[in-house]
Amino acid sequence: MAQTYLESVAADPEQMKLYQEERLMVEVTELICRELKKQNLRRSELADKLGKSKGRISQYLDGERNLTLRTVADIFTALGFSLRVDVEPINSRCDEQEPIILRCVQQAWERPTWNLPADEVCPVTAEALAG
């Protein structure tokens, strides 16, 4: 039986490390974009709440700039949320959502930035994260 792409990534510690980094960035960015959309907020409005430029917010949400934990906390606070973090064994990530997130991570690897319209989330994960 042929190895899946995710299985091949999991077999290589360096690739798995990169995958986990990208997966986390995708998930956090998607949560931010989803809340912006739910609250009908523009990136410029989030920038105003944070005292940052719209360009800086775009850099965060387009994957051009690494989000620190402090910045993530500040963003969710500005959106009226507290973010919880949890862990799970890597090999438990084979649920129905992981292939969707994997496709989004692959898209991120294939292009330097997301280049999405200002208030749009990744089309691959938008439906999966909506629930």
Secondary structure, DSSP 4 states (H G I P E B T S, - for coil): -PPPHHHHHHHSHHHHHHHHHHHHHHHHHHHHHHHHHHTT--HHHHHHHHT--HHHHHHHHTTSSPPPHHHHHHHHHHTT---------GGG--STTHHHHHHHHHHHHHSSS----TT---HHHHHHHH-
